[in-house]
Amino acid sequence: MVGIEVELRQLLSIGSTIAILILATSSLAGNIDVSLRAIPTPNLRGFTTLTIHVASDAGAVNGVDASFEGTLNQINPFLLPTIFQDHNSVLTAAGGYVIMDSQFLFYSDKVGSFDTAESGTFLRGALTNLAPFDKGAGFDLAQLVIRNETSLHYHLAIDDGSREPTMVTGIITPPDLSLRGTSNGGRYLSKAL
């Protein structure tokens, strides 16, 4: 089995931005970085907007099978889905704010997708053809708007052209948005910086 080490680094900066970095390292694959930025959601008291960023030093990330489960804020203007950015202009025209909606940060016609769905308790989808968005520094995968007092479970299978996808799974917990997880059954280390 591929040996994987996962290292968690949590950076707390002045103000309300929190950055969390998971570094998954394999002898057969490069480094997969999954980072989290968090800000209080403007105009939505009691919520935090998370941005999930994915990168690899082994090559461009081409696919991600992602599942986020927990209490998520969803805005569906005129019952239109907002799994992707496709209806953000309608959301804004209807008086909503994009920063308040949980969604994948792509237009659906720019990526391949399968089994995509959203609700007030999950956002999921298998996304492919992501390499054009990876300009060497990775890309923002999803925006998730969560209640401050609830946890969010995540499951990611990340394809960067290595022998097998890097699997990252865990939980983001409030109030400090500490993150716990594992990667491909490997050892899990947690360090505060």
C-alpha positions in Angstrom: 0.0 0.0 0.0 1.2 3.5 -0.8 2.6 5.1 2.4 1.0 8.4 3.1 1.8 11.0 5.7 -0.6 13.7 6.4 0.4 16.8 8.3 -2.1 19.4 9.5 -1.0 23.0 10.0 -3.4 25.5 11.3 -2.6 29.2 10.9 -4.6 31.7 12.8 -4.2 35.3 11.7 -5.3 38.6 13.1 -9.0 39.1 12.4 -11.2 36.3 11.3 -9.3 34.7 8.5 -8.2 31.1 9.3 -6.0 29.1 6.9 -5.7 25.4 7.3 -3.3 23.3 5.2 -3.3 19.6 4.8 -0.1 18.2 3.2 -0.4 14.6 2.0 2.9 13.1 0.9 3.4 9.8 -0.9 6.5 8.1 -2.2 4.7 7.4 -5.5 2.8 10.7 -5.8 3.6 14.3 -5.3 2.3 16.6 -2.6 -1.4 17.3 -2.5 -2.3 20.5 -0.7 -5.8 21.2 0.4 -6.2 24.5 2.1 -9.1 26.3 3.8 -9.8 30.0 4.0 -12.6 31.2 6.3 -14.3 34.6 6.8 -17.5 35.6 8.6 -20.2 35.6 6.0 -21.1 39.2 5.2 -24.8 40.0 5.8 -25.5 36.5 7.3 -25.0 36.6 11.0 -23.9 33.3 12.6 -22.4 31.8 9.4 -18.8 31.4 8.0 -17.9 31.2 4.4 -15.1 28.6 3.7 -13.1 28.4 0.4 -11.5 25.1 -0.3 -8.3 25.3 -2.4 -6.6 22.2 -4.0 -3.1 22.0 -5.5 -0.5 19.4 -6.4 3.2 19.6 -7.1 3.1 16.3 -9.1 1.2 17.9 -12.0 -2.1 19.6 -12.6 -5.1 18.3 -10.7 -7.4 17.0 -13.3 -10.3 15.6 -11.2 -11.8 15.7 -7.8 -14.6 13.6 -6.4 -15.9 15.8 -3.5 -18.5 15.4 -0.9 -19.2 18.0 1.9 -21.8 17.1 4.5 -23.2 19.3 7.2 -25.5 22.3 7.6 -24.9 24.4 4.5 -26.5 27.7 3.4 -28.0 27.3 -0.1 -29.7 30.0 -2.1 -31.7 28.8 -5.1 -33.1 31.9 -6.9 -36.4 31.1 -8.6 -35.7 27.4 -7.8 -32.6 27.4 -10.0 -29.7 25.2 -8.8 -26.5 26.8 -7.6 -24.3 23.7 -7.6 -22.0 25.7 -9.9 -21.6 29.4 -10.6 -24.0 29.3 -13.6 -26.8 31.2 -11.9 -24.8 33.7 -9.8 -26.1 36.6 -11.9 -29.7 35.5 -11.3 -28.9 35.1 -7.6 -27.5 38.7 -7.5 -30.4 40.1 -9.6 -32.9 38.5 -7.1 -31.2 40.4 -4.3 -29.0 37.6 -3.0 -25.3 37.6 -2.4 -23.0 35.0 -3.9 -20.8 34.9 -0.8 -23.9 33.4 1.0 -24.2 30.4 -1.2 -22.5 27.0 -1.1 -21.3 26.0 -4.6 -18.5 24.6 -6.7 -16.4 27.5 -8.1 -16.7 26.6 -11.8 -19.3 27.1 -14.5 -20.8 23.7 -15.4 -20.0 24.0 -19.1 -16.3 24.5 -18.4 -15.8 21.2 -16.5 -17.0 17.6 -16.8 -19.3 16.6 -13.9 -21.1 13.6 -12.6 -23.4 12.9 -9.7 -23.6 16.6 -8.7 -26.2 17.6 -6.1 -26.8 20.1 -3.4 -29.2 20.7 -0.5 -29.1 22.4 2.9 -27.1 19.4 4.2 -24.6 18.5 1.4 -22.8 19.6 -1.7 -21.3 16.8 -3.8 -20.0 16.0 -7.3 -17.3 14.3 -9.3 -15.6 16.9 -11.4 -13.1 16.4 -14.2 -11.3 18.4 -16.8 -9.9 20.7 -14.1 -6.3 20.9 -15.4 -7.0 24.1 -17.3 -7.8 25.8 -14.0 -4.6 24.6 -12.4 -2.0 27.2 -13.4 0.7 25.8 -11.2 -0.8 27.1 -8.0 -3.9 25.0 -7.9 -7.5 26.4 -7.8 -10.4 27.2 -5.6 -12.7 24.1 -5.6 -15.7 25.1 -3.5 -17.3 27.8 -1.4 -19.1 26.4 1.6 -21.3 28.5 3.9 -21.7 26.8 7.3 -23.4 27.7 10.6 -20.8 28.7 13.1 -21.9 26.0 15.6 -22.0 23.0 13.2 -19.4 20.7 11.9 -18.7 19.9 8.3 -17.6 16.4 7.1 -15.6 16.2 3.9 -14.5 13.4 1.5 -12.1 14.2 -1.4 -10.6 11.9 -4.0 -8.0 14.0 -5.9 -6.5 12.9 -9.2 -3.2 14.6 -10.1 -2.0 11.9 -12.6 -0.4 9.8 -9.9 -0.9 6.1 -9.7 -4.0 6.3 -7.5 -6.1 9.2 -6.3 -5.2 10.8 -3.0 -8.1 10.3 -0.6 -8.6 13.0 2.0 -11.4 12.7 4.5 -12.3 14.3 7.8 -14.2 17.0 9.7 -14.0 20.7 10.1 -15.2 21.7 13.6 -16.1 25.1 15.1 -15.6 27.3 16.9 -12.0 27.7 15.8 -12.6 25.6 12.6 -10.0 23.0 13.6 -9.7 20.3 11.1 -9.1 16.5 11.6 -8.7 13.9 8.9 -6.8 11.1 7.2 -5.4 10.4 3.8 -5.3 7.0 2.1 -5.2 5.3 5.5 -1.8 6.9 6.3 -0.4 8.3 9.5 -2.0 11.6 10.6 -0.1 14.3 12.4 -1.5 17.4 13.9 0.6 20.5 14.7 -0.4 24.0 15.6 1.9 26.6 14.1 
